[in-house]
Amino acid sequence: MSTPSNDVPAKSFVDDPPPRRPVEPDPADCCGEGCVPCVFDRYDAALERYREALAAWRERHPGVDPDA
């Protein structure tokens, strides 16, 4: 189990879990009709929010691997 540099047990992160990566849509999820927003536009926006949230989470939990 990972322990951050301040010696707080990793299980204390249960109250602040890492963000979850959005599920990428299957190519078949796009109808090809030019929808605005397209399912891929929504995914791109969700992915950007995820990256921002993950960066903030990593700042709060230095040295902890969110995938561990």
Helices and strands as residue ranges (DSSP letters): G 10-15, G 27-29, H 39-60
